[in-house]
């Protein structure tokens, strides 16, 4: 006679089931304790340590010494190779056998000379399946190698994850044995954990919740862990529950395997190469066992690394890509920062990335994939459009500190009106693990209920790699269509976005930038990286321009396409979202600086070669070639080289400095600058109008110091409360001295003690004919958790300030009316910001800074921070930079010029880039990229001084528009722009005379 059902108490029933599956309690008699059966130690274990990252063929030739479980190895960033000799007991025939391996370093198993699986305790991969079922004739003995990196999934921080690495950290092998794995126990554990998740997640007011709890309780009643013959009855109970389906209106979750691997962050670039191998080979192993499993993978650079270092693995990746299980996404070289790279650099991310994916996988990516970055420029939709992409996935805005972003699925409209479909996974993560809690959060958290009934669910360990596990897949497959929960299908990004597009009529539109209300310190941290980025963007621009002119004018000149691709890829690599932002360890910052030095060195060599080709046969003073590589005409004072390395400035015009009462006035007839005895700006007058630019009773060029202690993310964040700690840095009267006197240049200089440990010197320079005053600055910076800015109070009133962004500009408020305004207390800009009222304005220009703000009428440029994690040395040392201040009224007439390769008839149109076309070096073609910079509709003539035989509009990937042929009249092309539109032209050159 069956036992009468008992009246169940919710908590005791729940905890009963929890203890039955617990890895901590009652494992002597519960189900979890039966996951593994018989075990035996490995036959022979030996190892060797090396500071290098050796190829497999070299490593296996090394001298291995006896090792044992419990051994420690290190230090940080070294590698310990283990040779593992195994003998499987005869009694295990017919059973599933695993190598159980636990170490606090990241491991990679090698079998028969190829990588087969990653092993990471943090990533819940602590066993390698030797055989699903040991056969009678299978070999009983084999030798594996395990390559263990002396770092964890998230580096080797001293004390906390983002602390600077501990260079002396040691790692330990805590388990290495063979064991029988009970797959039926594993599946029962998955069922019971999911039933517990449903009971907890749906809560006590839900009928389905009680059904889940009572089903789990009954499974415990019928299941005897010591008697496997009782398992099928328990499994049948679970199957009956999960087989009860929901209705047609259920939300559909598209579960895609994912493995976000930061290209560098708390570990160096070279370790990322191994992280990719460890993570991706494990994903391939899962694909073999689960043909429905789909894995999305971004970042062409990482794939290129694996192709170079692990050719066998790469061939298998291509094979699974053909099957549709390994899905390349993103279309970019790396997952770059969304704010700091120039417009042209962003184009090159896609140009290099999409071309790589086309060449290696036969097709370009249809989704831009940038889950983890620190903001999103308003020009990204247009750049995506120009690169063949209309879909975008990210999730970082869920980190907003003040305001919750109102959508998860929406259209994003960029600066020029381009629109893309955007999806944020509503679970607010790209590292889900397949739990019921995450599934329910995905539905509950969705801010577009009623407008979108499909969501992404990205599962797998990420940031430091790791990726999905079999357990995650088992959970998600079990939840495919269960009443009370959303439908779950293993899916691809393409399937997700196709479903969203098919029902997108009710979606809302967000216009303008997607501003992250956090990580705004990354606009300033690691100033030397920011400077290297800006300088190298300029150098590559100039090399391409001069090389294009040389190509057009000389039959002998060979355009350095291969060298330029190499240098561009180095720059794009550094634009990864934890490198150019400065939120990386010291080792990465040092590597980034080496990359910039390579670009400078090789770039200057290429510049010299192009200049020499342009000079060949051309008359000129002392062989001197002067080329204006900017897209507008300019007058500039130049220092000409003289024998012996000296420089000279010469002209009859003189902007004389005058000194009275310790103050200095500089006047060039365009602007008049007055500095007080400590170097602060007391007056800046636009001479023609007599208009004063500095606020009454205030001083400009005022250096200010702030306390800068964020809540947690040291290198990343500057908090609003730092503004309450403002301390003006006061100089000493009498330090201001006249520098250059006469010639084409007038200047004054001064010294400023910022603190007992840090000092600053500055030369204030005004040149003849120049509409702005420059501030050449040198800082010796030795601070901890301080923030240095420079302020300019303007005699200008406006509720909006203007900031340059990629291929254009945008306005942000100067007030704190709403929480959305207040949250933008620190913003980013590129080369300038401006505060203007009708008829007059003041612009603050810079050569290598990105952090900025305008509060009220005070323009503030962020100069230096001093975080201590994850790089304790960040920004310590000497810095050089220049900023400039320009009062302005209306555009002045452009100066005359001698010869121009290209000119545009409208001041609103900027010619940004001139380069050789990627696709056809034999045809001698150039690509020109222009954009409308004022925010206006404009028709414009482009005048060409080069021999052009054909002109065609093309997209940003340089694919010709079939209807884009332009008529060339008198060496002129007519172009039509809408506000902030970017246009690319393909120019086919005529053969040059021989």
N, C-alpha and C positions, 0 to 999 in steps of 0.2 A: 504494500500500500504506500502511495507517494506521500511524502511529508506535506502537511498543510502549509500553504504560503503564509509567511510571517508579515506582520505590518512593518514596513521598512521606515527607518529613520534616515532622513536625507544625508546628514553628515556622516553617520557611522557607515552607511552603505557606500558613500563616496570614498571614504578613507579605507574601507575594506578593500575596494578594488585598487586604490592607489598602492596599498601595501603589497598586493598580489603582483604588481608589475614593478615594484621599487628596486632600484639598483643598490639601495643602502640598507633597507630593513628586511629582515626575514628571508634573506637570499638562500638560506639553507633549505627552505621549504617552499618558497614562492616560485612563480613561473620564470621570473628574470634569472634566477640562479641556475636554470636549466638551459639557458641559451647556448652555452658551450658544454660539450660532454667531455669525453676523455681527452687528455692533453699529454704532451711530452716535450722536453726541451729540444732545441735544435741540436744537431749532431756536433757541429763544430762552428764556432763563432770567432772571427778574427777581424782586425781593423787596422787602418792607418789614418793619420791626421795630416792635413795639408792646408796651407793658407790660400791655395789656388783653387779655382773652379775647373777641375780637369775634365777633359773628354773621357768617355767610358773606356775607350781602347787604351788610353794611357794609364788610367787609374788601375785597371785590372793587372797591369804589369808591375805595380808597386809592391813593396815588401809588407805583407800583412802580418801582424803580430797577434797572438792569442788575446781574446777579449771575453768579457762575460757580462751578464745582466747586472746592472748596478754601476757599471763603469761611467765615469764622467769624462767629457771631452769638450774641447773649446780651444781658444776663446772665441768671442763673437766674430762672425763673418768667416771663420774657418770652415772646413768641411771634413767630416769623418766618414770614410768609406768602410762599410762592413761587408765581409764575405760571409754568407750564411749557407752552410752545408746542411741539407735536410735528409732525414730518412723517415719515411712514413711507415708506421707500424702495419703489419700484414692484417691485423684484426680490423682495420678501418675500411676494408673493401666495401664498396657500396654506399659510403657516406661522404658528405661534403666536408672538405678539409681546408682549413685556413692557416695561414701564417699570422699569428697575433703579434703585433709589434707596437710598442708604445715608447715614444721618445718625445722630449720637449723641443726637439729640433724638427724642421720640415724634412721629410724623407721622400725618396723616389726609388721604387723597386725596378731593378733591371733584370730581365730574363732573356737568355739567349742573345745578349747584345743589344736589346731594344728596351726602352722604358715601357713599363706596363701599368704602373699605378702610383699615385701619390699616397703618402702616409702622413697624416697630421692629427695629433691628439686633439688640438683645438678645432680641427675641421671634421671631427667624428669619423675619421678614416683610420682605424687602428687594426684592420685585418685585411689581408690579401687572399683572395680565393685561389687556392692552388688547384682545386678541382671541384666541380659541382657534384661529381659522383665518382669515387675512386674505382676504376675498373680492374678486373682481374689481371689484365696485361699491361696496365699503366706502370711506368717506372716508379720505383719506390724511393729512389735517391735523386736529388738534383741540387744544383748550386745557384743561388740568387746573390745579387749584390744590392745593397741598400745604400744610396748616397744621401747622407744626412747633413743638411745645412745647419750651421751653428747660429740659428735665428728662428724665431717663431713665425706664425702667420703674419703677425703685425710687428715684426722687427725684434728689437731687443732693448726696449726702453728701460731705464734704470728706475724702478719703482712704479712707474705708470706707463701706459701705452705711449703717450706723446712726449714723455721725457726724453732727453738726449740718450742715445744708446749707451749701455754699459759695456765698455770695450773689453772687460775682463770676465764677462758672464760665462758660466760653464753650463753644460747641458748633460742630460743623463739618459741612458737607455734603461727603462724600467721594466720592459717585458719583451721577450723574444722566445716564442714557443709555437709548437704545432698544436692544433685543437680541432676536434670534431664540432662542426656548427650545425645546430638543429634549426633548419629553415622553417619547419612547422611551428616551432616555439616563437620564432621571430614574427611570423605572420599573425599569430595570436596576440602577441604584444602590441603590434601595430593596431589591430582591431580594438583592443581594450583601451589603448591610449586615446584613440579617436573617439570612442564612446564616452570616455571621461571628459574629453574636450567638448563634446556636444552637450553633455549634462551641465558642465560648468558654464559654457558659453551662452546657452539658451536660457539658463536660469530656472528658478523654481516656479515661475508663472507660465511655463510653456509645457504643453502636453508632450511634445517630442523629446524634451529634455528628460522627463521621467521615463519615457520609453527607453531612451539610451541608457540611463542609469540602471533600470531594472534588467535590461538585456545583459549589461556588463555583470551585474550581480549574479544572474542565472548562469552566465558563463563560468564564473568562479565556482558556483555550486557543482557544476557537472565536470569541471576540468581538474584532474589530478595531475600535478606536474610530474609525478613519478611514474605515471602510466600514460604513455603517448597514445594508447588506443582510445583514451577519452577525448583527445583533441578534436576529432572530426565533429563530435556533437556540439562542442563549444563553437567551432568554426561555422557550423550550420546556423546557429543562433545569430551570429554576427552577420552572416550573409543575408539572412532573412530581413534583418533590420536595415542594412545598407541597400538592399534591393527594393525597398519601398521608395518610389520615385515622387518627385514634386510635380508642380504644374508647369504650364507653358510659359508663365510669366517670370519664372525664376531667372535671377541674374546669372550670367555666364562668366566664369573666370577662366582666362586663358593663361595656363601655367606654362611658363617657358623657363627652361634651365638657364642659369646665368652664373657668371663667375667674374665679378668686377675685380680686375687686377690693376692697381695703381701702377703706372709705368715707372714711377719712382716715388717714394714717400718716406717711410721709416726704414727703408732699405735701399741699397744702391741699384743702378740700372742693371748691372750684371746679374744680380740676384733675381730680378724680374724675369729674365730669360728662363731661369730654372723654375720659377713659380708658374710660368706659362706651361712648361712641359709637365710639371707635376699635376697641374689642374686639368689640362686638356686631355692628357692620356687617360686620366680617370674618367672624364666625361665620355671618351670614346669607348672605354670598357663598359660603361653604363648603356651606351647606345647598342652595343652588341647584345646585351642581355635584355634590353627594353626597346624593341624596334619603333615604338610610338614616341619615345623620348626625343625632344627637340631642344637644342642648346644654341643660344644666341651668343655670338662672340664679336666684339668690336676691336678697333685699333690695328690698322695695317702694320704699324711698326712692330708690334708684338708678334704678329704672324711672320713677318720678314725675319725676325730674330730666330724663331723656331725653324723656319725653312733653312736658315744658315747653319744652326747648331744641331738640329735633330731632323735630318732629312727623311729618315724612315717614318717618324711620327708625322711629319708634315704630309707625306704621301697618303697616309691613312686619313688625315684631316680632309684632304681634298676628296678622297673616296667617300667619306661620310657627308661631305658637302654636296656631292652629286646625288646622294640618297635623300637629301633634304633634311637630314638630322642635325648637321653642323651648319648653322646659318650665320654667315658674315653679315654684320649690321654696322651702321654708323657712317660709313663712307669717308671717314677722316683718318689722317695718319696716326694721331693719338686723340684721346678724349681731352681736348684742349680747354684752357680757361675760356669762359664765355665773355670776358670783359676786356682783358688787357691786350691780346694780339691785335695788330692792325687789320684793317679790312682786307688788304692784300694777303696777309699771312693766313687769315681765315679761309680765303679762297684757295690758297695753296694747300691747306689741310685737306680740303675736299679734292683738289686736283690730284695730289699725290695719292690720297687714299682711294678714291674711286678708280683711278687708273690701275692701282695695284689690285683691287678686288676684281676688276674686269680681266686683267691679265692672268691672275692666279685662279679665279673661280668662275670665269666665263660670264659674269654679269656684275653690274654695279649695285650698290645698296639702294634700297628704296626708302629706308628710314634713317633719320639722323638720331644717334644714340648717345646721349650725354647725361647719364643718371646723376653724376656727382660732380658738380662744378659750382662756382660761387657767384652766379648771376648770369644773365643772358642778354646780350646786346639787342637793341631794337632793330639792328640790321641783319640779324641771323635769318629771319624768314626770307628776305630777298636773296641772301647768299645761298640758302638751301634751294630756293627755286631755280637759281642759275646753275645749280649742280644736279638737277634732276630729282630733287627730293621734295616731297609734299607732306611728310609725316615726321613727327618728332616725339621722342620719349625721353622724359627726365623725371626727377622727383625731388630735387634739392629744396624747392620752395616750401616743402613741408617743414623745413628747419626754421622758417621765419620766426623771429623772436617776439614780434609785437602783433602783427596782423595775420590771421589765417587766410591764405589765398583761397578765393571763393570757388575754384573749379578743380576738377580732376580730368575732365575731357572738354576741350574747347578749341575754337579757332584762334590762332594768334596772328594778329595783323602787325606787320613791321613798319618801319619808318616810311617806306615808299608805298605802302598799301598791299604788299604781297601777303598772302594768307597761307598758313599751314595748319594741319590738324595736329593738335598736341594732346598727349595722354600722360598723366601722372598716375602711376599705380596707386590706387586709393589706400593700400596698406602702408603707404609712406615708407617703403623700403625696397631695395633691390637685392636683399639677402634673406628672403623668406625661407622657412624650413618645412612648410607643408602642414602646419598645425591647424586645428579647427579654429583656435583663437585668431590666427592670421586670416583665415578664410572669412570668418564672421566680420572681422574689422574691415576687410576689403569691401564688403557690402555696406556695413553701417556707416563707414567713413566717407563713402562716395558722395561728393557734393553736387553731383549732377543726376541725382535720382529723378526718374521720369524723363530725362533727356538722353541718357546713355545707359544701356543695360548690359554692357560688356566691360570687363576690366582686365588689366594685366596683373599677373602674379609671378614675379621673378624670384625663383627659388635657387638657393645655393649659397655657400659661404663666399663672402666677397671682401673687397678692399685689398686683402693680402692674398687673394686667391683661395683655392680649396674647391669651390663649386658644389654641385649637388651630390647627394648620396643616394644609395639604393633605398634607404629608409624613407627619405623624402618622397621618392617616386612611389613607393608602396602606399604611403599615406594618400597621396593625391589620386592615384588610380582607384583606391577604395572609395573616395569621396566623389566619384564621377557624376552620380546622379542620385542623390539621397534626399528624401523629403526633409524639409526644415533647414536645408543648406542650399547655397547656390550650386548650379552645375559647375563642375570642374573638368576642363578638357586640356590635355597636353597639346600645346598649340605653338604656332610661330608668330613672330611680330606681324608678318604679312597677314595672317588669318585674323589677328586681333584688329588691325587697322581696317581691313576690308569690312569686318562686321561693324565697326564704328562708322565708317563712311556710308554704309548702306542705310543707316538710320541717323543721319546727322542734321536733319532739318531744324531740330529744336536746340541745337548747341549754341552757346553764347560766344561772343568774340571779346578778346582782350587786346587792347591796342597799346603798342609801345613796349618799352623794356620790361622784362621780368626781373625785378630787382630783389635780390636776396637780402633780407633784413638780418644778416649775420655775416661773419667772415669779412667785414669791411676793412680789417687791418691788412688783408692780403694785397690791398692796393699800394701799400707802402713797405711792408716787410721785405728784407733783403734787397736793399737799394741797388747793390752792385748787379744783381740779376736783372732788375728792371732796366738799369742803364745798358747792360749788355744786350738785352732784347731790343731796345729802341735803336741802339747804334747798328746792330746787325741787320735789322729790318731796312735801315737806310743804306747800308753798304750793299746789300743784295739788290736793292732798287737801282742803285747807281751802276753797279756792274752790268745789270741787264740792259739799262738804257744805253750806256756807252758801247756795250758789245753789239746791241742792235744797230746803232749808228755805224759802227765799224763794219758790220755785216752788209749793210746797205751800200756802203761806199767803197768796199774793197772785195775783190774776187778772191783774194788770198786768205782773208781772215776766217778762222774757224770759230764759230760760236761755241763757248765752253759749256755745252748743255750738260754733259755728265758731271763736271765739277760743280756746276750750279745746283744740280739736283741733290748732290751729296751735301752741299752747304745748306740748302733749304731744309733738307730732312733733319739736319742737326738743329737748326733753329726751331723747326716744328716740334721736334722731340722736347726741347726745353720749354715749349709752350704748354706742355702737359699741366693739368690743373693743380698739381701740387709742387711744381718746379718754378715756373715764372711767378707764381704767387708767393714764393718764399716759404711755404709751409712744409719744408722738407728737412731732413737731417743734414748735418755739416758735410758729410761725405758726398751727398747728392749736389749740394750747392757748389762744392769744389769741382765736381765733374762738369756741372753746367758752365762754370766760368772757363773751364778748359775748352768746352765746345765753342763758346763765344770767341775765345782767342784763336781757335782754328778758323772760324769764319772771318775774323778780322784779318788774319795773316794771309790766308788764301784769297780772300776777297780783294785785298789790296794788290796782290800779285795780278789777279785777273783785271783789276782796274787799270793797272799800269800797262798791261798787254793791249787792252782795248784802246787806251789813250795813245799808245805808240802807233797802233794801226791807223788811228784817226789823224795823227800828226804826220804820217808818212807823206812826203811830198808837199806838205802845207807850209807856207811861210809863217813865221811867228817870231816875236821877240825872244831871243835866247832859248828857242825851242819850247817856249811856255804855252801850254794849252789851258785855256780857261773855259770850263763848261758849266753852265747853269743846269743842274739836274732837277730843279724844282719846276712845277707846272705853271709858273707865272714869271713874268719879267721882274727883275730885281736890281737894285743898286746896293752895293755892299763894299765896305772897306775891307781890303785884303792885305794880309802880310805876305810880301813877296820874298822868296828865298834869295839870299845873297851868298856869295862864296864864304866858306867857313862856317856855314850853318846859321848865320844871323838873319834877321828879318828886318824889313824896313817898311815904314808907312810914309807916304809922301804926297803932299798936296799943298796948295796955297791956302785952301780953306782951313779954318781953325775953329773948333768949338772950344773956346777958352774956358777952363775952370777958374772960377774966382772964389777966393777964400776970405771971409770976414767973420770975426767973432767966433772962430772955430768951426763955422758952417761952410759948406761948399755949394756953389751953384754951377751947374753944367747947362749950356744953352747951345743948340745947333740951329736955331731959327725955326725948327719944327716943334720941338718941345723944350721946356725949361724945367730943370730938375733941381730942387733944393734939398740938401741933406743937413741934418742937425749935427752937432759936434760928436755924436755917438754913431752916426751912420744911418739914422732913421730918416724917412722921407717926410718932409714937412710940406712940400708943395710939388705938384706935377701939373704944369700948365700947357695946354695946347695953344701954341703961340698965336696962330692965325685968328683964333676966336677969343683968346684970352680966357678960355674956360678952364677952371681949376678942377682937377680930378680927385684930389684927396679931401676927405670929409673934414668939415670945419672943426677945428680944435683937436683933431686926431693926427696920428702919425702912421705912415706906411712903412713897409719893410721892417715891421715889428716882429722879432722872433719871440715865440711863446713856447713854454714847456708845460707838459701835462703829465700827471701820473697816469700810468697805463697798465692797469691790472685787470684783465678780463675775468669772466666767471670760470672759464676752463680752457678754452682753445686759444692758447697763448699767442702763437704766431699768426693766428687767423683773425681774432676778434679785437675790436676796440669798442668799448661800451659807451653808451650815451653819458654815463656819469663821469667820464673823463673830462667832459667840458666844465664840470664844476671845480676842477683843480687847476684852472688856467693860471700860469705865473709868467708874466712878461719878463723876458731876459733883458736886463738893463746894462747898457754899456757905460764906459767912463768917458766923460768929456775930455777932449784933447787927443783921442785916438784916431780921429779922422785926418787923413793926409791926402794931399794932391798927388795923383799918380802920373799918368801920361799928360804932358802939357803940349798942346799944339799939334801940328800935322793934321791928320784926318780924325784924330781921336782925343777925347778928353776923358779923364777918369779920376776917381778918388778911391781910397781904400781904407779899411779899418780892421781892427781886431776886436773880438768879442769873447769874453770868458763865459761860456754857457753854464758851467758848473765847475766845481773844483777839479773834475776829471776831463772835461770836454771843452774844446775851444773852437772858434770859428774865425776865419778871415774872409774878407769879401772885397772884390774890386767892382765898383759901380762904373759902368762904361757907357758913354754916349758918343756915337760916331756921326760924322757929317752925313746928312741925307737920310738918317735912320729915324723912323717914326716911333721907336721904342727905346727904353733904357734897359740895359742888361745888368744882371747881378751875377758875376762869376764868384762862386762860393766854394770854399774848401772847409771841411769840418773834420776835426779829429774827435771821434765819438766813442765814449767809454761809459755807457750808462746801463742801467738795469731797469726795465719797466718804465721807461720815460718815452714821451712822444714829442718830437720837435716839429713845429709848424712855423710858417711865416704869414703874416696878415697884412692886408691892404684895405683899410676903410675907404670906401669910395663916396664921392659926392654925387651919387646916382641912386635913384629910387625905382625899384621894379619888383614885382611879386614873383618874377621868374628869372633865373639865370640860365645861361646857355653853355653847354659843354660839348666839346668835340667828341664824337664817337667814330666808329668805323664808317668811312664813306659818307660822313655827314655830321649832324649835330642834333641835340635835343634839349628841351627845356626841363628844368626841375624847379620846384618852388623854393623861394628864399624864406618862407615862413613855416610855422608849425601848426597850421590850422587844425589838421586832423592827425590821427595816429599814423596814417600812411605818409604824411609829410614829415612828421617828427622822426619816424624810423629811418629817414634818409639824412641823418645828421652828418654822415661821412659818405661821400659818393666817389665815383671814378670818372676820370676824363682822360683824353689822350693829350694832344699837344697844347690845347688852350681851353680856357673858360672865360666867359664874358658876362658882364653885368651892364645892360644898356637900358636907357630910357629913350624917348623919341629924340633923335638928332644927336645923341652923345652916349658914349659908353667907355668902359675901361676893361681891357682884356689882359689876362695874366697868362703868359706863355711859359713853356718849360721844355727842356731837352731830354728829360728821362724820368719824370715823375707821373704818377697816376692818381694818387689820393687827393681829394679836394673837397671844398664845401663853400657855399655862399650862404651866410646867415644874415638876414637883414641886408645891410649894404657892405658887409665885410667879406672880401674875397680871401680865402685861406688855402694855402698850398701845403700839403703834408710832405714833410721832408725825410724824417728818419724815425724808426721805432727801435725798441730794444727788448724784444721778447727773449725768453730763455728756453723755450721748448717748441719744437723738438730739436732746435739747434741752439745750444747755449752760447755760441759765438756770433749769432746773427747780428749783422750790421756793425759789429765792433771794428774800429779802425778808421782809416782815412777815406773820405768821400769828396768827390768833385762833381759839381753840377751847376747848371746855369738856368736861371729863370729871367723873364723879362716882363716889363709892364708897358702897355701901349694904350694911351688914351686915343680915341678916334671919333671922327665925325662921319664923314662919308668917304667912299673909296676915292683915292687920289688917282690921277692919270698915270698909266703905266709908262715907264721910261722906254726910250728907244733901244733897239738891240741890233747887233751886227748880222747874225744869221741864226735862224731857228729851224730845227728839224720839224717841229710841229707847233702850231699856234691855234688857239680857239678864240672865237669872236666874242664870247660872252664871259664876263667875270664870274658867272655862276657855275661854270663848268670847269672841273679840275681834271687834268690828265694825270692819272695816278701812276700808271704802269706802262712800260714799254719793254717787251721781251720777245724772244724767239718763240714761235708756235711750237707746242710740244710734239705735234703729230708728224710734221713734215719738214725736217731740217733740210732735205734735199731740194724742196721747192722754194727755199729762201722766203719764208713767211714770218711776219711779225704779228704779235697781238698787242693791241692798245686797249687799256681799260680807263674809262672816263666816268665821272659821276657828277650829278647836279648837287651843289653844295649849299644853295641858299634856301631850298624848300620852295621851288617855283617851277611852273611850266615854262620851258624855254626852247626856242629854236636856235641852233648855233651852227656856225661854219667851222669845220676843222680844216686848217690849211696844212698841206703836206709839202715839205721841201725834199722829200726822198722820192726816188723813182718807183712809183707804185703802179702796178698794172691791173689790180683787182682789189675791191674792198667788199667784205661780207660781214654782216652782223653775226655774232656767235654767242653761245652761252659761256658761263664761267669755266666750264670744262673744255672750252674751245671747240665745241661742236657747232658747225655752221648752221645758221637758220636757213631752211630751204627758200624762204621768201625774203632773205636778208641781203640780197645784192644791192649795193649802193652805187649811185651814179657819180662818177668822178668828173667834175667840171673845173677846168683851170686849176688843177691840183687842189681842188676843194671838195669836201664832202658835207652835205647837210645832215645834221643830227637833231633829233627831237627828244627832249627829256621831260619826264614828269618829276615832281618833287622827290629829291634824294635817289633818283633812279641811277643804277649802275649799268653802263653799256660796255660791251666788249666788241672790238673790231678785229677781224682777221684781214691783214694786209698782205697780199702776194706781191713781192718785189720784182721789178724787172731785173734781168741779168745785168750785173755791173760791167762797165767797159773793162777789157783786159789790158 
